[in-house]
Structure formats: C-alpha cells, structure tokens
Amino acid sequence: MSCINQGVCKLCRRENMKLFLKGDRCYTDKCAFERRPYPPGQHGQSRLKFSEFALQLREKQKTKRYYGVSESQFVKYVKEASRSKELTGTAMLKSLEMRLDNVVYALGYANSRREARQLVKHNHFLLNGTRANIPSIIVQKGDVVQVTEASKQVVKIQSAMQAVARRSIPSWLEADHANFKGVVKDSPSRDDIALQVEENMIVEYYSR
C-alpha cells in the first residue's frame, strides 16, 4: 500500500487543487486548501515561472497523489497503457480509475481512497462473491463489489454511506446502498474521470 508520511493537506496545496485526501473534511471550511490556496513553504505565494519539465512533473505528481499509488506502481500503469490500442494517457487513467480501492471509494463505502485501501486490505469487501483484499485489483465490466456481512456495521463504512450525498457516483458504476453492494456497469470514458489533468504531459514526462 502506498504510504504518505506527510500532511496530506499540503499535497493539495502543492498541486493547487483539491485531491480529496481527507474525505469529509475536504467539504468543510476546515479544508486547508480553501483557507490557504497557495503552495506550502516560504515562497508559496511568490509568482513562479515553471519550465515544461516542471509542468509535466506536477501533472504526474498530481495524478499519483490523487489515486494514492507509489512511483513504481504509477510507472507500471504507464507502461501497460503504452501497449494499449487506446491513447496512452486515457488508458492509464482508466486503469487507475478501475482499481478496486478507487471503486470502493467511488461507490460511497469509504470517505477517501486512502481509507478505501485500508478497508479493502482488512477484508471488508467481496468481489464477485470472493473475498478481495488487494487494493490494486482492476475490476471489469459486470463485476459486483459487496461489503461482507460481518462488515456492514463498521463505523467507517456507515459514516461514508451517510456522507456520500456530498459527491456524485460515476455513471459507469451503480450503487445499491440498501444491499451494501455496487455493480461495474461499464469501463469509464475519459469524460467520466473527474480528475482535471493533462494526461498527455504525463506521457511526455516518461518519454524523455
């Protein structure tokens, strides 16, 4: 599991956008990005001119942090996407979007992707009726993600389901909160991916 050892609110400020790393807090006036919408550090409020390389790096870091994956994992997604018949950047984002931890978060069973990874690793979910505890599993069209019977009363899952009204569930997923499950209706299109990123710049970064 990807490990973040620094204050996650600083990451949002560094990337100049909300990455929703703290779940429900990101929707309140306590959000650090809302209070200080500039990069951390003594030069955070200075006007800086970025090189092309720096812009590519920021797009890469933004995406990596948004999905909470490590550098080695991210490189793997880029390499696999380069072998796809689709545009490399689009294929990469689709793979990241269809990770099991992201699907659990998108369905509303966790308040953040970081929390979703923890819940998956702690055996709280089934994938097509089988216990799944690997966050990086890529789901497929028709897959059913379900909360285990023993985990339906877990406080974190209950809390997330109550707060899910703050965000919309992607059109390529169908959530059935009454039965604690969700269905992958289709693979996401680029328009279904909420992250505002120039994925072509990421491909260029790794093509150097």
One Martini backbone bead per residue (centre of mass of N, CA, C, O) as a GRO file, in nm:
protein
  208
    1MET     BB    1   0.097   0.035   0.021
    2SER     BB    2   0.072   0.353   0.004
    3CYS     BB    3   0.290   0.597   0.164
    4ILE     BB    4   0.208   0.885   0.366
    5ASN     BB    5   0.426   1.108   0.568
    6GLN     BB    6   0.250   1.362   0.516
    7GLY     BB    7   0.059   1.621   0.498
    8VAL     BB    8  -0.210   1.610   0.284
    9CYS     BB    9  -0.281   1.915   0.256
   10LYS     BB   10  -0.012   1.991   0.116
   11LEU     BB   11  -0.068   1.845  -0.150
   12CYS     BB   12  -0.297   2.023  -0.249
   13ARG     BB   13  -0.133   2.286  -0.246
   14ARG     BB   14   0.092   2.192  -0.439
   15GLU     BB   15  -0.134   2.118  -0.680
   16ASN     BB   16  -0.370   2.333  -0.685
   17MET     BB   17  -0.580   2.113  -0.558
   18LYS     BB   18  -0.825   1.902  -0.489
   19LEU     BB   19  -0.780   1.549  -0.368
   20PHE     BB   20  -0.945   1.420  -0.140
   21LEU     BB   21  -0.767   1.295   0.130
   22LYS     BB   22  -0.989   1.369   0.392
   23GLY     BB   23  -1.265   1.366   0.295
   24ASP     BB   24  -1.502   1.535   0.465
   25ARG     BB   25  -1.313   1.782   0.523
   26CYS     BB   26  -1.303   1.890   0.218
   27TYR     BB   27  -1.621   2.010   0.262
   28THR     BB   28  -1.507   2.218   0.457
   29ASP     BB   29  -1.374   2.506   0.627
   30LYS     BB   30  -1.107   2.323   0.711
   31CYS     BB   31  -0.980   2.339   0.452
   32ALA     BB   32  -0.663   2.422   0.358
   33PHE     BB   33  -0.713   2.512   0.060
   34GLU     BB   34  -0.929   2.728   0.127
   35ARG     BB   35  -0.742   2.898   0.327
   36ARG     BB   36  -0.458   2.811   0.144
   37PRO     BB   37  -0.431   2.870  -0.206
   38TYR     BB   38  -0.113   2.775  -0.170
   39PRO     BB   39   0.186   2.687  -0.153
   40PRO     BB   40   0.406   2.568   0.046
   41GLY     BB   41   0.605   2.781   0.204
   42GLN     BB   42   0.789   3.079   0.175
   43HIS     BB   43   0.726   3.072  -0.164
   44GLY     BB   44   0.417   3.017  -0.220
   45GLN     BB   45   0.331   3.337  -0.307
   46SER     BB   46   0.496   3.328  -0.542
   47ARG     BB   47   0.587   3.402  -0.870
   48LEU     BB   48   0.617   3.131  -1.085
   49LYS     BB   49   0.818   2.986  -1.341
   50PHE     BB   50   0.758   2.712  -1.542
   51SER     BB   51   0.869   2.452  -1.680
   52GLU     BB   52   0.797   2.189  -1.870
   53PHE     BB   53   0.896   1.979  -1.671
   54ALA     BB   54   0.743   2.087  -1.421
   55LEU     BB   55   0.458   2.046  -1.539
   56GLN     BB   56   0.482   1.741  -1.579
   57LEU     BB   57   0.540   1.670  -1.285
   58ARG     BB   58   0.278   1.784  -1.161
   59GLU     BB   59   0.086   1.594  -1.314
   60LYS     BB   60   0.202   1.336  -1.201
   61GLN     BB   61   0.173   1.395  -0.896
   62LYS     BB   62  -0.128   1.449  -0.892
   63THR     BB   63  -0.219   1.165  -0.986
   64LYS     BB   64  -0.069   0.990  -0.779
   65ARG     BB   65  -0.207   1.124  -0.527
   66TYR     BB   66  -0.505   1.087  -0.595
   67TYR     BB   67  -0.469   0.754  -0.602
   68GLY     BB   68  -0.234   0.648  -0.408
   69VAL     BB   69   0.042   0.584  -0.553
   70SER     BB   70   0.329   0.472  -0.641
   71GLU     BB   71   0.586   0.504  -0.853
   72SER     BB   72   0.604   0.208  -0.948
   73GLN     BB   73   0.303   0.180  -1.011
   74PHE     BB   74   0.279   0.412  -1.215
   75VAL     BB   75   0.478   0.305  -1.423
   76LYS     BB   76   0.317   0.050  -1.484
   77TYR     BB   77   0.067   0.192  -1.602
   78VAL     BB   78   0.214   0.331  -1.834
   79LYS     BB   79   0.328   0.078  -1.974
   80GLU     BB   80   0.057  -0.064  -2.021
   81ALA     BB   81  -0.075   0.173  -2.184
   82SER     BB   82   0.136   0.167  -2.426
   83ARG     BB   83  -0.003  -0.124  -2.524
   84SER     BB   84  -0.247   0.012  -2.607
   85LYS     BB   85  -0.498   0.119  -2.839
   86GLU     BB   86  -0.509   0.353  -2.682
   87LEU     BB   87  -0.448   0.617  -2.535
   88THR     BB   88  -0.223   0.630  -2.296
   89GLY     BB   89  -0.353   0.831  -2.095
   90THR     BB   90  -0.637   0.703  -2.090
   91ALA     BB   91  -0.557   0.414  -2.007
   92MET     BB   92  -0.429   0.493  -1.739
   93LEU     BB   93  -0.680   0.623  -1.604
   94LYS     BB   94  -0.862   0.374  -1.621
   95SER     BB   95  -0.695   0.190  -1.440
   96LEU     BB   96  -0.706   0.371  -1.188
   97GLU     BB   97  -1.023   0.386  -1.173
   98MET     BB   98  -1.042   0.045  -1.160
   99ARG     BB   99  -0.964   0.022  -0.892
  100LEU     BB  100  -1.083  -0.106  -0.608
  101ASP     BB  101  -1.042   0.137  -0.417
  102ASN     BB  102  -1.183   0.345  -0.604
  103VAL     BB  103  -1.458   0.201  -0.620
  104VAL     BB  104  -1.525   0.208  -0.321
  105TYR     BB  105  -1.523   0.516  -0.308
  106ALA     BB  106  -1.725   0.580  -0.546
  107LEU     BB  107  -1.967   0.413  -0.400
  108GLY     BB  108  -1.949   0.510  -0.076
  109TYR     BB  109  -1.751   0.317   0.140
  110ALA     BB  110  -1.560   0.575   0.154
  111ASN     BB  111  -1.396   0.889   0.230
  112SER     BB  112  -1.134   0.764   0.093
  113ARG     BB  113  -0.881   0.607  -0.066
  114ARG     BB  114  -0.719   0.541   0.182
  115GLU     BB  115  -0.955   0.406   0.334
  116ALA     BB  116  -1.020   0.196   0.115
  117ARG     BB  117  -0.753   0.040   0.131
  118GLN     BB  118  -0.785  -0.046   0.424
  119LEU     BB  119  -1.056  -0.200   0.394
  120VAL     BB  120  -0.960  -0.403   0.187
  121LYS     BB  121  -0.716  -0.521   0.354
  122HIS     BB  122  -0.944  -0.597   0.593
  123ASN     BB  123  -1.178  -0.771   0.459
  124HIS     BB  124  -1.467  -0.597   0.367
  125PHE     BB  125  -1.465  -0.731   0.069
  126LEU     BB  126  -1.632  -0.832  -0.231
  127LEU     BB  127  -1.561  -1.013  -0.545
  128ASN     BB  128  -1.784  -1.200  -0.675
  129GLY     BB  129  -1.799  -1.347  -0.370
  130THR     BB  130  -1.494  -1.280  -0.316
  131ARG     BB  131  -1.238  -1.222  -0.134
  132ALA     BB  132  -1.085  -0.884  -0.132
  133ASN     BB  133  -0.729  -0.755  -0.048
  134ILE     BB  134  -0.653  -0.591  -0.326
  135PRO     BB  135  -0.645  -0.266  -0.431
  136SER     BB  136  -0.519  -0.319  -0.743
  137ILE     BB  137  -0.752  -0.434  -0.857
  138ILE     BB  138  -0.908  -0.484  -1.170
  139VAL     BB  139  -1.197  -0.416  -1.281
  140GLN     BB  140  -1.494  -0.530  -1.448
  141LYS     BB  141  -1.738  -0.576  -1.639
  142GLY     BB  142  -1.992  -0.693  -1.404
  143ASP     BB  143  -1.888  -0.645  -1.142
  144VAL     BB  144  -1.915  -0.722  -0.783
  145VAL     BB  145  -1.934  -0.506  -0.503
  146GLN     BB  146  -1.911  -0.614  -0.152
  147VAL     BB  147  -2.012  -0.617   0.162
  148THR     BB  148  -1.965  -0.781   0.422
  149GLU     BB  149  -2.160  -0.898   0.666
  150ALA     BB  150  -1.957  -0.824   0.908
  151SER     BB  151  -1.918  -0.502   0.783
  152LYS     BB  152  -2.196  -0.332   0.796
  153GLN     BB  153  -2.114  -0.194   1.099
  154VAL     BB  154  -1.895  -0.025   1.016
  155VAL     BB  155  -1.828   0.297   1.080
  156LYS     BB  156  -1.684   0.392   0.818
  157ILE     BB  157  -1.903   0.290   0.622
  158GLN     BB  158  -2.147   0.437   0.743
  159SER     BB  159  -2.030   0.723   0.719
  160ALA     BB  160  -1.991   0.725   0.409
  161MET     BB  161  -2.291   0.673   0.329
  162GLN     BB  162  -2.393   0.945   0.459
  163ALA     BB  163  -2.175   1.135   0.282
  164VAL     BB  164  -2.224   1.077  -0.036
  165ALA     BB  165  -2.403   1.331  -0.116
  166ARG     BB  166  -2.151   1.523  -0.177
  167ARG     BB  167  -2.121   1.305  -0.408
  168SER     BB  168  -2.099   1.153  -0.711
  169ILE     BB  169  -2.177   0.878  -0.894
  170PRO     BB  170  -2.062   0.724  -1.139
  171SER     BB  171  -2.206   0.611  -1.439
  172TRP     BB  172  -2.029   0.326  -1.440
  173LEU     BB  173  -2.186   0.303  -1.170
  174GLU     BB  174  -2.376   0.096  -0.927
  175ALA     BB  175  -2.557   0.169  -0.638
  176ASP     BB  176  -2.655  -0.048  -0.341
  177HIS     BB  177  -2.702   0.045  -0.021
  178ALA     BB  178  -2.918  -0.153   0.086
  179ASN     BB  179  -2.701  -0.406  -0.006
  180PHE     BB  180  -2.395  -0.335  -0.008
  181LYS     BB  181  -2.355  -0.262  -0.329
  182GLY     BB  182  -2.189  -0.292  -0.660
  183VAL     BB  183  -2.176  -0.206  -1.015
  184VAL     BB  184  -2.005  -0.263  -1.317
  185LYS     BB  185  -2.127  -0.139  -1.613
  186ASP     BB  186  -1.849  -0.004  -1.707
  187SER     BB  187  -1.616   0.161  -1.858
  188PRO     BB  188  -1.455   0.444  -1.850
  189SER     BB  189  -1.448   0.748  -1.965
  190ARG     BB  190  -1.293   1.042  -1.984
  191ASP     BB  191  -1.552   1.205  -1.887
  192ASP     BB  192  -1.576   1.031  -1.607
  193ILE     BB  193  -1.315   1.174  -1.518
  194ALA     BB  194  -1.257   1.416  -1.270
  195LEU     BB  195  -0.975   1.464  -1.320
  196GLN     BB  196  -0.764   1.746  -1.366
  197VAL     BB  197  -0.569   1.648  -1.646
  198GLU     BB  198  -0.265   1.623  -1.843
  199GLU     BB  199  -0.185   1.323  -1.967
  200ASN     BB  200   0.022   1.395  -2.194
  201MET     BB  201   0.241   1.503  -1.995
  202ILE     BB  202   0.302   1.231  -1.867
  203VAL     BB  203   0.398   1.086  -2.119
  204GLU     BB  204   0.629   1.288  -2.174
  205TYR     BB  205   0.783   1.243  -1.912
  206TYR     BB  206   0.837   0.922  -1.984
  207SER     BB  207   0.976   0.999  -2.283
  208ARG     BB  208   1.272   1.114  -2.214
   0.00000   0.00000   0.00000
